[in-house]
Amino acid sequence: MISPHSNYIFIAVNYNNSNFTINYIDSINRLNLIGNEKIKIIIVDNNSNQNDIKNLNNYLNKVNNADLINLSNNLGYFKGLNQGIQLVKKDSNTLLIIGNNDLTFDENFILNLKKINYDKDIMVIAPNIITKEGRQQNPHVIEKVSFIDKLKSEIYFSNYYVGQAFRFINQAIKKTCRKPPILKNNYKQMKIKRGIGACYILTPNFTEKFELLDDRVFMWGEEALLSNQIESVGGATLYDPSIIVYHHESASVKGMQTKDRYNIVKESHKIYKKYL
């Protein structure tokens, strides 16, 4: 079993949505702490516009535990996170909390995290991520993806217009069958195939084996690459419902054109599909 930690490093990527990032930092600095816990925040900016960077810098001048890394190009999600990960000291007392900037952390996030005892094979902890509609996004994938789901993905990515028709039908079915979100209270702490990519907690077991995340995709599909990375050395992901994070969902990509988004995901799918 692993002892509780004392250093918590939060790393997120910003891209033209500094207001989300400011709220993200505020929520971290409101977390309840006991003892000698230390919190460090690293924001990696993926070449945002000057107004957004100015807004973020004005805020960060008033914060003493957050650093900003300015990139000259938009590297994407995991590549951006890796820019922050490579700069931090990784030891047995440190947990890395990585993810989106459109997150708000439950005030007892760290207190509950300290209560978790996990085995040596646990490399990633997937928190209980809840959307503003009350939908729980974890556990994202409990077991290996079925052949039918893989086939659906192949059809979706065969052609943009086929994919949009497929998407329209799927959304219509969901809308017809829509029910109020049901919290997954029946899920207890458990090992899962992979968690949703919005937030991960990297344990010292991960940083002992890996310097960085597998960042071969620009965006989307990171979950499959991370689960493959973990499983390649006999590791596992642990879902814990007591570690709560609220997710505002896709803040950095909501303005992206549908076809641009489709093409990015299609290119990512070519890489991650074999790890589903």
N, C-alpha and C positions, 0 to 999 in steps of 0.2 A: 504494500500500500504506500501511497505517496503522501508526504506531510503537506499541510496547508502552505500556501505561498504568501509572500509579502510584497512582491513587485508586480504591478499590473500595467502593461503597456498596450494602449489602444492605438490602432493604426487604421486610418480610413482614407479613401480617395475622394477628392473634390473635383467636380468639373462643372463650372458655370452654375452652381447652386449653393453659394456660400451661406445663405440663410439656413439651409438644412444643416450645414456643417457647424454653424454657430449654435444651433439648438442641440446638435449632437454633443458638442463640447460642454455646453451648459449642463446637460443631463448627466454626463460623466462626473462633473465636478459637484454634483449634488448627491453622489452615491454615499451611502452610509459606510463608515469604516470603523474598525477597532484596532487597537494596537499600533504597530508601526508600518502599516501598509503605505505604499507609495504608488502614486498614479502618474504615468507619463502619457502624453498624447502626441501622436505624429500625424499630421495631415499632409498627404501627397497631392499636390495640385497638378492635374493633367492638362496643363497649358490652357487655363481658362482665360476669358477675356479680361481686359485690364480693370474694368469696373468691378468685376467679381473679385479679383485678387485684391483690389484696394479695399473693398468692403471687409474681406477676410483679415487683411493685415491690420486694419483699424481696430478690429475686435481683438486680435491676438496680442496687440500691444498692451492690452489690459489683463492678459492671462499669463501666469508664470510657469505653467506646466505643459504648454503646448508649443510644438515646433512646426514650421511649415517648410516643406520641400517643394520648390518650384521646378517643374519639368518644362523643357523647351518643346516637347512633342506630347501628344496624347498617346500614352503607351497602352491604354486599356486597363482592365480591372486588376488581375493578379500581377501583371508586370508592374503596375503602379504600386500595389501593396508591397511587392518585393523591394522596391526602392526604399521603403521605410524599414522593412524587416532586416535588410542587410546592414543597417546602421546601428542596430540595438544589440546590447550585450545579452546573451542568452545563457541562463544558468538554471539550476534546480529550484531557485526561489522565484522564478519569473514565469508568468503566463502572458501570452500575446493574444489580445482580443482584436481580431481583424475583421474588416467588413465594409459595408456601405456607410455612407455618411447620413442616410435618411433613417437613422435609428434613434430611439429613445430608450434608455435603460431603466428598468425597475430600480427603485432606490436601494433595494436589498440585493442587487445583482452580485456584488462582491461578497456580502455576508453569506449568501446561500452558496456561492461558488466555493467558499472556504470549507463548507461542510462536506463537500464531495470527497470521498476516498475512492481512488481509482487504481486499477492494476497497471502493471508495467506496459501492457500492450495498448493502452488507451493513448492515442496520439492527438486526437481532436475531441473536444466536447461541443456538441451541437445544442444550443440553448432553445428554449421554448419561445419561438418567434411568432408574435401575434400581430395581424394587420389591424388597421383602424376600423375595419368592419367586424373584427372579432374572430377572423379566420386564423387557425393555427397552421403554420407552414412546416413545422416539424412534428414528428419524424417525416422527412421528405421522401426517402426511399428506404424501406425496411429491409427488403431483400432484392435480389437481382431482378432487373427489368424483364418483363415477359417478352416472348417472341412477338406477340400481337402488338405490344407497344412499340417495339423496335420497327416492326413493319409499318406502323402508322407514321413513324418519324421518316422512314424512307419515302413514303408517299408524299408527305408534307414537303420534303425538301427536293422532290423530283423536278418541280417547276413552280415558279412564283404564283402563277394564277391557279394552278391546282392547289397549292398550299393555302391561298386565300379562300378558295371555295371550301376546302377542308376545315379551315379555321371558322368560317362563317357558320357552317353546319354544326360544328362542335359548340360554338357560342350559343346558337339557337336552342340546341338541346339543353345546355346548362341553364339558359334563361327559363325555359319551359319547366325544368325540374328544380328550379332554384328553391332552396329552403334556408331558413335562418341558420347561420353558422353554428355548428355544434362543437364545443370545446372537447378536445381529445383527452378527457379526464381518465379514460380507461388505459391510456398509455403511461406506464411507469418508467423509471430509469431503465434504459435498455441499450444494447448495442444495435446499431443500424448500419445499413449499407452506405448511406450518405445523408447529410443534412443540407438544407437550403443554403445557397451561397451568400445570403445577405450578411451572415455573421458566423464566425467560427472562433473557438478558443483553442489555440495551439498550446499543448502541454510541453514540458521539457522532454518528454519522450519523443515528440516530433522533432524538436530542434536539435536533439542529440543525433538524429539520423539524417536530417536534411537542413541545409543552409537556407533554402528558399522554396517557394511553392512552384509547382509545375505550371508555367505560365505560357504554354504554347498557343492558347487561344486569346484573341483580343478581348472578347466578351462573350458570355454565355457558354455553358458547358464546363465551367470550372469545377462544379461538384463532382463530375465523373473523373476528371483528371486528379483531383485531390484524393478521392476514394481509392483510385488505382495506385497512387503514390503511397498511401498508407498501407494498403494491402500487400504491396510489393515487398515489404519488410515484415509482414506478419502482424501489422498493427490493426487497430479498430477505431471506430467512432462511437462515442457514447452520447446518447440523448438523455438530457435531464430536464424534466418539466418544471423544476423549481427555479431554474435560471431564466428569467423572463426579460425579453426584449420586444419593444414595439416597433413595427416596421411601417414606414410610410409608402413603400413600394415604388421602385423604378423612378426615383426622382431625377436621376441623371440622364435617363433615356426617354422620358415621356414626351419630349418634343421631337424626337427622331422620326423621320418619315418611315412609313410602314415598309416600303421596299428596301430602304437602306438597312433597316433593322433585320429584315428577312435575309438579306445577302450576308450580313455579318454572322448571323446565327448559322446560315448554311455552310459558310466556310469553317466555322467552329465545329459543326457537326461532322465534317469530314475527318476531324482529328479525334473527337471524343467518343464517337459512336461505338468504337470497338471496346470501350471500357464500361458500357452501360450494363 
